[in-house]
């Protein structure tokens, strides 16, 4: 089923409404959809390299908007579903402690999930559930998603189809290593 969904998403790149399809996919991927917008974006940029940065802009704006929807899902669903369950089991204090720790590092979590293969939707919902500062969430989301989509767009614009395999299979690993090194560097400086 996931393969069929992937193929359907890829087929949208050939539609005359591909830019709108990208916006929809980027929006819903940030809160519920399992296929990343990169699939559609890569095909669209290879087909029209001169529009690479327009495509990246649409993906960024729609993804951040979808992230806000995910935030509100976490915020609203936690109050109506999550909190009563925690209260029933007497664990509400544990969540408060977790939320405080998460919010101390929440901007980094959003940044990491926004550029790595980690599901961004998990962090958007968790950010809402823990009531992470909305301005912090929005700023980290804009930076992370723009970084991810514009790097992909720049690579495809510059190198075209030959870089496609790298983008599809290894760029997530490169982003992950970069974020780990960045966070590790900040932690090292903090404790030295």
Short mmCIF file of the C-alpha atoms (twelve columns), coordinates in Angstrom:
data_MODEL
# 
_entry.id   MODEL 
# 
loop_
_atom_site.group_PDB 
_atom_site.id 
_atom_site.type_symbol 
_atom_site.label_atom_id 
_atom_site.label_alt_id 
_atom_site.label_comp_id 
_atom_site.label_asym_id 
_atom_site.label_seq_id 
_atom_site.Cartn_x 
_atom_site.Cartn_y 
_atom_site.Cartn_z 
_atom_site.pdbx_PDB_model_num 
ATOM 1   C CA . UNK A 1   0.000  0.000  0.000   1 
ATOM 2   C CA . UNK A 2   2.836  2.425  0.853   1 
ATOM 3   C CA . UNK A 3   4.409  1.779  -2.570  1 
ATOM 4   C CA . UNK A 4   1.101  2.571  -4.301  1 
ATOM 5   C CA . UNK A 5   0.857  5.802  -2.307  1 
ATOM 6   C CA . UNK A 6   4.455  6.663  -3.263  1 
ATOM 7   C CA . UNK A 7   3.749  5.998  -6.966  1 
ATOM 8   C CA . UNK A 8   0.557  8.067  -6.826  1 
ATOM 9   C CA . UNK A 9   2.438  10.962 -5.204  1 
ATOM 10  C CA . UNK A 10  5.120  10.746 -7.900  1 
ATOM 11  C CA . UNK A 11  2.474  10.733 -10.642 1 
ATOM 12  C CA . UNK A 12  1.261  14.122 -9.398  1 
ATOM 13  C CA . UNK A 13  4.497  15.678 -10.718 1 
ATOM 14  C CA . UNK A 14  3.230  15.184 -14.274 1 
ATOM 15  C CA . UNK A 15  -0.045 16.961 -13.610 1 
ATOM 16  C CA . UNK A 16  -0.642 20.510 -14.793 1 
ATOM 17  C CA . UNK A 17  -1.604 21.194 -11.188 1 
ATOM 18  C CA . UNK A 18  1.711  19.848 -9.852  1 
ATOM 19  C CA . UNK A 19  2.527  22.986 -7.835  1 
ATOM 20  C CA . UNK A 20  -0.830 22.806 -6.040  1 
ATOM 21  C CA . UNK A 21  -0.364 19.077 -5.515  1 
ATOM 22  C CA . UNK A 22  3.057  19.766 -3.984  1 
ATOM 23  C CA . UNK A 23  1.505  22.333 -1.636  1 
ATOM 24  C CA . UNK A 24  -1.139 19.833 -0.517  1 
ATOM 25  C CA . UNK A 25  1.378  16.988 -0.065  1 
ATOM 26  C CA . UNK A 26  3.810  19.250 1.847   1 
ATOM 27  C CA . UNK A 27  0.980  20.506 4.056   1 
ATOM 28  C CA . UNK A 28  -0.472 17.106 4.993   1 
ATOM 29  C CA . UNK A 29  2.957  15.457 5.332   1 
ATOM 30  C CA . UNK A 30  3.745  17.847 8.169   1 
ATOM 31  C CA . UNK A 31  0.868  16.522 10.235  1 
ATOM 32  C CA . UNK A 32  -0.420 13.132 8.991   1 
ATOM 33  C CA . UNK A 33  0.735  11.954 5.503   1 
ATOM 34  C CA . UNK A 34  3.515  9.313  5.353   1 
ATOM 35  C CA . UNK A 35  5.154  10.286 2.027   1 
ATOM 36  C CA . UNK A 36  7.554  13.275 2.137   1 
ATOM 37  C CA . UNK A 37  7.075  16.084 -0.391  1 
ATOM 38  C CA . UNK A 38  10.646 15.521 -1.605  1 
ATOM 39  C CA . UNK A 39  9.358  12.700 -3.839  1 
ATOM 40  C CA . UNK A 40  7.178  15.114 -5.768  1 
ATOM 41  C CA . UNK A 41  9.631  17.992 -5.533  1 
ATOM 42  C CA . UNK A 42  12.532 16.030 -7.055  1 
ATOM 43  C CA . UNK A 43  10.482 14.965 -10.068 1 
ATOM 44  C CA . UNK A 44  9.141  18.491 -10.581 1 
ATOM 45  C CA . UNK A 45  12.583 20.118 -10.422 1 
ATOM 46  C CA . UNK A 46  14.145 17.600 -12.805 1 
ATOM 47  C CA . UNK A 47  11.305 18.314 -15.236 1 
ATOM 48  C CA . UNK A 48  11.618 22.127 -14.855 1 
ATOM 49  C CA . UNK A 49  14.997 23.146 -13.325 1 
ATOM 50  C CA . UNK A 50  14.345 26.858 -13.911 1 
ATOM 51  C CA . UNK A 51  11.464 26.658 -11.394 1 
ATOM 52  C CA . UNK A 52  13.546 24.908 -8.690  1 
ATOM 53  C CA . UNK A 53  13.408 27.757 -6.187  1 
ATOM 54  C CA . UNK A 54  9.717  28.492 -6.777  1 
ATOM 55  C CA . UNK A 55  9.040  24.807 -6.112  1 
ATOM 56  C CA . UNK A 56  11.181 24.894 -2.941  1 
ATOM 57  C CA . UNK A 57  9.343  28.041 -1.779  1 
ATOM 58  C CA . UNK A 58  5.930  26.400 -2.217  1 
ATOM 59  C CA . UNK A 59  7.119  23.283 -0.363  1 
ATOM 60  C CA . UNK A 60  8.525  25.392 2.479   1 
ATOM 61  C CA . UNK A 61  5.456  27.581 2.985   1 
ATOM 62  C CA . UNK A 62  3.019  24.671 2.734   1 
ATOM 63  C CA . UNK A 63  5.116  22.480 5.035   1 
ATOM 64  C CA . UNK A 64  5.356  25.149 7.739   1 
ATOM 65  C CA . UNK A 65  1.591  25.736 7.451   1 
ATOM 66  C CA . UNK A 66  1.060  21.977 7.771   1 
ATOM 67  C CA . UNK A 67  3.394  21.976 10.758  1 
ATOM 68  C CA . UNK A 68  1.108  24.528 12.399  1 
ATOM 69  C CA . UNK A 69  -1.824 22.188 11.728  1 
ATOM 70  C CA . UNK A 70  0.155  19.380 13.384  1 
ATOM 71  C CA . UNK A 71  0.905  21.679 16.321  1 
ATOM 72  C CA . UNK A 72  -2.806 22.388 16.759  1 
ATOM 73  C CA . UNK A 73  -3.627 18.674 16.484  1 
ATOM 74  C CA . UNK A 74  -1.222 18.018 19.361  1 
ATOM 75  C CA . UNK A 75  -2.522 20.944 21.337  1 
ATOM 76  C CA . UNK A 76  -6.214 20.124 20.856  1 
ATOM 77  C CA . UNK A 77  -6.014 16.330 20.950  1 
ATOM 78  C CA . UNK A 78  -3.882 16.362 24.075  1 
ATOM 79  C CA . UNK A 79  -6.435 18.390 25.978  1 
ATOM 80  C CA . UNK A 80  -9.376 16.244 24.830  1 
ATOM 81  C CA . UNK A 81  -7.761 12.791 24.766  1 
ATOM 82  C CA . UNK A 82  -4.256 12.750 26.233  1 
ATOM 83  C CA . UNK A 83  -4.755 14.626 29.480  1 
ATOM 84  C CA . UNK A 84  -7.823 12.599 30.637  1 
ATOM 85  C CA . UNK A 85  -5.903 9.363  30.023  1 
ATOM 86  C CA . UNK A 86  -2.922 10.631 32.017  1 
ATOM 87  C CA . UNK A 87  -5.224 11.779 34.826  1 
ATOM 88  C CA . UNK A 88  -6.953 8.380  34.915  1 
ATOM 89  C CA . UNK A 89  -3.608 6.659  35.425  1 
ATOM 90  C CA . UNK A 90  -2.281 9.340  37.783  1 
ATOM 91  C CA . UNK A 91  0.576  10.222 35.424  1 
ATOM 92  C CA . UNK A 92  -0.196 13.877 34.656  1 
ATOM 93  C CA . UNK A 93  2.812  15.059 36.712  1 
ATOM 94  C CA . UNK A 94  5.132  12.905 34.583  1 
ATOM 95  C CA . UNK A 95  3.892  14.580 31.435  1 
ATOM 96  C CA . UNK A 96  4.449  18.022 32.944  1 
ATOM 97  C CA . UNK A 97  8.054  17.032 33.708  1 
ATOM 98  C CA . UNK A 98  8.511  15.636 30.189  1 
ATOM 99  C CA . UNK A 99  6.975  18.761 28.606  1 
ATOM 100 C CA . UNK A 100 9.349  21.008 30.542  1 
ATOM 101 C CA . UNK A 101 12.391 19.000 29.386  1 
ATOM 102 C CA . UNK A 102 11.078 18.876 25.821  1 
ATOM 103 C CA . UNK A 103 10.463 22.610 25.743  1 
ATOM 104 C CA . UNK A 104 14.024 23.275 26.921  1 
ATOM 105 C CA . UNK A 105 15.266 21.553 23.743  1 
ATOM 106 C CA . UNK A 106 12.137 21.858 21.563  1 
ATOM 107 C CA . UNK A 107 13.642 24.235 19.007  1 
ATOM 108 C CA . UNK A 108 16.436 21.726 18.382  1 
ATOM 109 C CA . UNK A 109 13.918 18.894 18.078  1 
ATOM 110 C CA . UNK A 110 11.927 20.837 15.487  1 
ATOM 111 C CA . UNK A 111 15.112 21.754 13.616  1 
ATOM 112 C CA . UNK A 112 16.371 18.172 13.650  1 
ATOM 113 C CA . UNK A 113 13.072 16.665 12.517  1 
ATOM 114 C CA . UNK A 114 12.628 19.352 9.877   1 
ATOM 115 C CA . UNK A 115 15.847 18.510 8.024   1 
ATOM 116 C CA . UNK A 116 16.400 14.808 8.761   1 
ATOM 117 C CA . UNK A 117 14.389 11.726 7.758   1 
ATOM 118 C CA . UNK A 118 12.818 11.677 11.256  1 
ATOM 119 C CA . UNK A 119 9.056  12.172 10.770  1 
ATOM 120 C CA . UNK A 120 8.486  15.921 11.130  1 
ATOM 121 C CA . UNK A 121 4.809  15.263 11.865  1 
ATOM 122 C CA . UNK A 122 5.721  13.549 15.160  1 
ATOM 123 C CA . UNK A 123 7.552  16.659 16.347  1 
ATOM 124 C CA . UNK A 124 4.828  19.053 15.170  1 
ATOM 125 C CA . UNK A 125 2.197  17.147 17.143  1 
ATOM 126 C CA . UNK A 126 4.478  16.720 20.167  1 
ATOM 127 C CA . UNK A 127 5.275  20.447 20.097  1 
ATOM 128 C CA . UNK A 128 1.575  21.239 20.344  1 
ATOM 129 C CA . UNK A 129 0.982  18.657 23.058  1 
ATOM 130 C CA . UNK A 130 3.778  20.154 25.191  1 
ATOM 131 C CA . UNK A 131 2.753  23.739 24.325  1 
ATOM 132 C CA . UNK A 132 6.199  24.584 22.950  1 
ATOM 133 C CA . UNK A 133 6.398  28.341 22.406  1 
ATOM 134 C CA . UNK A 134 4.584  28.984 19.125  1 
ATOM 135 C CA . UNK A 135 7.072  31.641 17.882  1 
ATOM 136 C CA . UNK A 136 9.958  29.255 18.640  1 
ATOM 137 C CA . UNK A 137 8.150  26.455 16.816  1 
ATOM 138 C CA . UNK A 138 7.414  28.633 13.773  1 
ATOM 139 C CA . UNK A 139 10.953 30.025 13.526  1 
ATOM 140 C CA . UNK A 140 12.590 26.593 13.900  1 
ATOM 141 C CA . UNK A 141 10.160 25.144 11.341  1 
ATOM 142 C CA . UNK A 142 10.878 27.880 8.790   1 
ATOM 143 C CA . UNK A 143 14.642 27.454 9.168   1 
ATOM 144 C CA . UNK A 144 14.523 23.653 9.043   1 
ATOM 145 C CA . UNK A 145 12.102 23.242 6.166   1 
ATOM 146 C CA . UNK A 146 13.686 26.009 4.067   1 
ATOM 147 C CA . UNK A 147 17.120 24.513 4.638   1 
ATOM 148 C CA . UNK A 148 15.931 21.073 3.591   1 
ATOM 149 C CA . UNK A 149 13.928 22.085 0.521   1 
ATOM 150 C CA . UNK A 150 16.280 24.770 -0.776  1 
ATOM 151 C CA . UNK A 151 19.344 22.530 -0.517  1 
ATOM 152 C CA . UNK A 152 17.520 19.835 -2.482  1 
ATOM 153 C CA . UNK A 153 16.397 22.441 -5.028  1 
ATOM 154 C CA . UNK A 154 19.904 23.908 -5.364  1 
ATOM 155 C CA . UNK A 155 21.498 20.490 -5.863  1 
ATOM 156 C CA . UNK A 156 18.957 19.483 -8.497  1 
ATOM 157 C CA . UNK A 157 19.127 22.882 -10.213 1 
ATOM 158 C CA . UNK A 158 22.932 22.749 -10.383 1 
ATOM 159 C CA . UNK A 159 23.512 19.057 -11.149 1 
ATOM 160 C CA . UNK A 160 20.167 17.835 -12.518 1 
ATOM 161 C CA . UNK A 161 19.232 14.173 -12.853 1 
ATOM 162 C CA . UNK A 162 22.721 12.774 -12.041 1 
ATOM 163 C CA . UNK A 163 22.376 13.948 -8.417  1 
ATOM 164 C CA . UNK A 164 18.887 12.474 -8.047  1 
ATOM 165 C CA . UNK A 165 20.038 9.192  -6.438  1 
ATOM 166 C CA . UNK A 166 22.153 11.086 -3.910  1 
ATOM 167 C CA . UNK A 167 19.225 13.349 -3.002  1 
ATOM 168 C CA . UNK A 168 16.746 10.488 -2.724  1 
ATOM 169 C CA . UNK A 169 18.958 8.026  -0.853  1 
ATOM 170 C CA . UNK A 170 21.785 9.801  0.960   1 
ATOM 171 C CA . UNK A 171 20.849 13.418 1.625   1 
ATOM 172 C CA . UNK A 172 18.793 12.449 4.685   1 
ATOM 173 C CA . UNK A 173 21.859 10.758 6.151   1 
ATOM 174 C CA . UNK A 174 24.014 13.820 5.402   1 
ATOM 175 C CA . UNK A 175 21.464 16.091 7.118   1 
ATOM 176 C CA . UNK A 176 21.275 13.731 10.108  1 
ATOM 177 C CA . UNK A 177 25.064 13.650 10.539  1 
ATOM 178 C CA . UNK A 178 25.186 17.453 10.211  1 
ATOM 179 C CA . UNK A 179 22.548 17.972 12.904  1 
ATOM 180 C CA . UNK A 180 24.212 15.465 15.261  1 
ATOM 181 C CA . UNK A 181 27.577 17.214 14.802  1 
ATOM 182 C CA . UNK A 182 25.988 20.643 15.276  1 
ATOM 183 C CA . UNK A 183 24.209 19.650 18.486  1 
ATOM 184 C CA . UNK A 184 27.292 17.770 19.671  1 
ATOM 185 C CA . UNK A 185 29.411 20.867 19.043  1 
ATOM 186 C CA . UNK A 186 27.067 23.066 21.075  1 
ATOM 187 C CA . UNK A 187 27.006 20.502 23.891  1 
ATOM 188 C CA . UNK A 188 30.799 20.278 23.861  1 
ATOM 189 C CA . UNK A 189 31.190 24.068 24.028  1 
ATOM 190 C CA . UNK A 190 28.639 24.255 26.828  1 
ATOM 191 C CA . UNK A 191 30.438 21.698 28.992  1 
ATOM 192 C CA . UNK A 192 34.028 22.838 28.344  1 
# 
